[in-house]
Amino acid sequence: MNILAFGAHPDDIEYGCGGMLAKYAQRGHVVYLFIASDGALGGDAEVRRREQKDAARVLGVREVFWGDYRDTEVPLTRELIVRLESVIRKIEPRMIFVNSPDDTHQDHRNLAQSAMSATRYVPNFLFYEVPSTVNFAPNCYTDIAGVLDTKLAGLEAHRSQVAKTNIEDLTILELARSCANFRGIQARVKYAEAFQSVRLLLNL
């Protein structure tokens, strides 16, 4: 099965669904990423691209696609929808993940809204959360206890961003572990990732 995750910036995907993607890759499924911008306003663009490639290797990702939009200027336009559709046609994914649209960052909102249009014929489509997501009410979870270290290693590959949480003495790794523990408690496991499903096809 081909799996596709959309992220507005480098490290969004690792935080939101890195554990889920690692589980898919370990089970032999093929994982692809689409990163809309290089996150240049959060650091050096080339460094962030290199970090994203390192993180992809940690998670077992086959290929990373880049949108080449400017950081903070990911548009809600037909052009972006067409770009996402072209990636979907190339990969033919059965499962797609993207930033939640209920978010304080405009890039996350615009990518999510565009993805809703671009993925209208894909059977499985889920939103993930990041630290700037608000009002997130998950309705499905995955147990990531066995891949938590892989998820955190993927986040740690974004070395220039680890300390940039805007919370004193709290790294993104600590934040991700705490979130995974909280979502795990909700799901009645130790560590979990949480999702909002737009569509979820359950095959028995």
C-alpha positions as CSV (number, residue, x, y, z in Angstrom):
1,M,0.0,0.0,0.0
2,N,1.2,3.5,-0.8
3,I,1.0,6.1,2.0
4,L,1.3,9.8,1.5
5,A,1.7,12.5,4.2
6,F,1.5,16.2,3.4
7,G,3.2,18.8,5.7
8,A,3.4,22.5,5.4
9,H,6.9,22.7,6.8
10,P,9.8,20.4,7.6
11,D,9.1,18.5,10.9
12,D,5.3,18.9,10.8
13,I,4.9,15.3,9.6
14,E,7.3,13.8,12.1
15,Y,5.5,15.4,15.0
16,G,2.0,14.7,13.7
17,C,2.2,11.2,12.3
18,G,5.9,10.1,12.4
19,G,5.0,7.0,14.5
20,M,2.2,5.9,12.2
21,L,4.5,6.3,9.1
22,A,7.3,4.4,10.8
23,K,4.8,1.5,11.5
24,Y,3.7,1.5,7.9
25,A,7.3,1.4,6.6
26,Q,8.2,-1.4,9.0
27,R,5.4,-3.5,7.7
28,G,6.5,-3.1,4.1
29,H,4.2,-0.3,2.9
30,V,5.7,2.5,0.8
31,V,5.7,6.0,2.4
32,Y,6.0,9.3,0.6
33,L,6.1,12.9,1.9
34,F,5.1,16.2,0.3
35,I,6.6,19.3,2.1
36,A,4.9,22.5,0.9
37,S,7.7,24.9,2.0
38,D,11.3,24.7,3.2
39,G,10.6,26.5,6.4
40,A,13.1,29.2,5.6
41,L,11.7,31.7,8.1
42,G,12.5,29.2,10.9
43,G,16.1,28.7,9.8
44,D,18.4,28.2,6.8
45,A,16.5,26.7,3.9
46,E,19.2,24.3,2.8
47,V,19.8,23.1,6.3
48,R,16.1,22.5,6.8
49,R,15.9,20.5,3.5
50,R,18.8,18.4,4.6
51,E,17.3,17.8,8.0
52,Q,14.0,16.7,6.4
53,K,15.8,14.2,4.2
54,D,17.6,12.8,7.2
55,A,14.3,12.5,9.1
56,A,12.8,10.7,6.1
57,R,15.6,8.1,6.2
58,V,14.9,7.5,9.9
59,L,11.2,6.9,9.3
60,G,11.8,4.7,6.2
61,V,10.4,7.1,3.6
62,R,11.0,6.3,0.0
63,E,10.8,9.8,-1.5
64,V,10.2,13.4,-0.5
65,F,8.4,15.8,-2.8
66,W,8.8,19.6,-2.3
67,G,6.2,22.3,-3.0
68,D,8.8,25.1,-3.1
69,Y,6.3,27.6,-1.7
70,R,7.6,30.4,0.5
71,D,7.4,29.9,4.3
72,T,4.2,31.6,5.7
73,E,2.9,32.0,2.1
74,V,1.5,28.6,1.3
75,P,-1.5,29.6,-0.8
76,L,-5.1,28.5,-0.8
77,T,-5.3,28.4,-4.6
78,R,-6.3,26.2,-7.4
79,E,-2.6,25.9,-8.3
80,L,-1.8,24.2,-5.0
81,I,-4.8,21.9,-5.3
82,V,-3.5,20.9,-8.8
83,R,0.0,20.4,-7.5
84,L,-1.3,18.0,-4.7
85,E,-3.5,16.2,-7.2
86,S,-0.5,15.6,-9.5
87,V,1.4,14.0,-6.6
88,I,-1.6,11.9,-5.7
89,R,-1.9,10.7,-9.3
90,K,1.8,9.7,-9.4
91,I,1.7,7.8,-6.1
92,E,-1.8,6.5,-6.0
93,P,-2.0,6.4,-2.2
94,R,-4.6,4.5,-0.2
95,M,-4.0,6.6,2.9
96,I,-3.2,10.3,3.2
97,F,-2.3,12.4,6.3
98,V,-2.2,16.2,6.5
99,N,-2.1,19.1,9.0
100,S,-5.3,19.9,10.8
101,P,-7.2,22.9,9.3
102,D,-8.0,24.2,12.8
103,D,-4.6,25.8,13.4
104,T,-3.1,29.2,14.3
105,H,-0.6,29.0,11.3
106,Q,-2.0,30.0,7.9
107,D,0.3,27.6,6.1
108,H,-1.2,24.6,8.0
109,R,-4.8,25.9,7.4
110,N,-4.3,26.5,3.7
111,L,-2.5,23.2,3.0
112,A,-5.3,21.3,4.8
113,Q,-8.1,23.1,2.9
114,S,-6.3,22.4,-0.4
115,A,-5.8,18.8,0.5
116,M,-9.5,18.3,1.3
117,S,-10.2,19.1,-2.4
118,A,-7.2,17.3,-3.8
119,T,-8.0,14.0,-1.9
120,R,-11.7,13.8,-2.6
121,Y,-11.3,10.4,-4.3
122,V,-8.9,8.9,-1.9
123,P,-10.6,6.4,0.5
124,N,-8.6,7.2,3.7
125,F,-7.9,10.8,4.6
126,L,-6.9,11.9,8.1
127,F,-5.8,15.1,9.9
128,Y,-2.9,15.1,12.4
129,E,-2.0,17.6,15.1
130,V,1.1,19.8,15.6
131,P,1.9,22.2,18.5
132,S,0.0,25.1,16.8
133,T,-3.2,23.0,16.3
134,V,-6.3,24.2,18.2
135,N,-9.6,22.5,19.2
136,F,-8.3,19.1,18.0
137,A,-10.9,16.4,18.8
138,P,-9.5,13.1,17.6
139,N,-11.7,10.2,16.7
140,C,-9.1,7.6,16.0
141,Y,-5.7,6.6,17.3
142,T,-2.7,4.4,16.7
143,D,-0.5,2.8,19.4
144,I,3.1,4.0,18.8
145,A,4.8,2.6,21.9
146,G,6.9,0.3,19.7
147,V,8.0,3.1,17.4
148,L,8.2,6.1,19.8
149,D,12.0,6.1,19.7
150,T,11.9,6.1,15.9
151,K,9.4,9.0,15.9
152,L,11.6,11.0,18.3
153,A,14.7,10.2,16.3
154,G,12.9,11.6,13.2
155,L,12.1,14.8,15.1
156,E,15.7,15.0,16.4
157,A,16.9,14.9,12.8
158,H,15.5,18.4,12.6
159,R,18.4,19.5,14.7
160,S,18.0,23.2,14.1
161,Q,14.4,23.1,15.4
162,V,14.6,20.9,18.5
163,A,14.7,23.8,21.0
164,K,12.3,26.1,19.1
165,T,9.1,25.5,21.0
166,N,8.7,29.0,22.4
167,I,8.3,27.3,25.8
168,E,11.2,27.8,28.2
169,D,13.3,24.7,28.8
170,L,11.0,22.5,26.8
171,T,12.3,20.8,23.6
172,I,10.1,19.5,20.7
173,L,11.1,16.0,21.8
174,E,9.7,16.5,25.3
175,L,6.6,18.0,23.8
176,A,6.1,15.1,21.4
177,R,6.6,12.5,24.2
178,S,4.1,14.3,26.4
179,C,1.6,14.6,23.6
180,A,2.0,10.9,22.8
181,N,1.5,10.0,26.5
182,F,-1.6,12.1,26.7
183,R,-3.1,10.7,23.5
184,G,-2.2,7.3,24.7
185,I,-4.1,7.7,27.9
186,Q,-7.2,8.7,25.8
187,A,-6.7,5.6,23.7
188,R,-6.0,3.4,26.7
189,V,-2.4,2.6,25.7
190,K,0.9,4.1,26.9
191,Y,1.8,6.2,23.8
192,A,-0.4,7.1,20.8
193,E,-0.8,9.4,17.9
194,A,-4.3,10.9,17.4
195,F,-6.1,11.7,14.2
196,Q,-9.4,13.2,12.9
197,S,-10.7,11.1,10.1
198,V,-12.4,12.8,7.1
199,R,-12.8,9.4,5.6
200,L,-11.7,6.0,7.0
201,L,-12.4,2.8,5.1
202,L,-12.4,-0.2,7.5
203,N,-11.8,-3.4,5.6
204,L,-12.5,-6.6,7.6
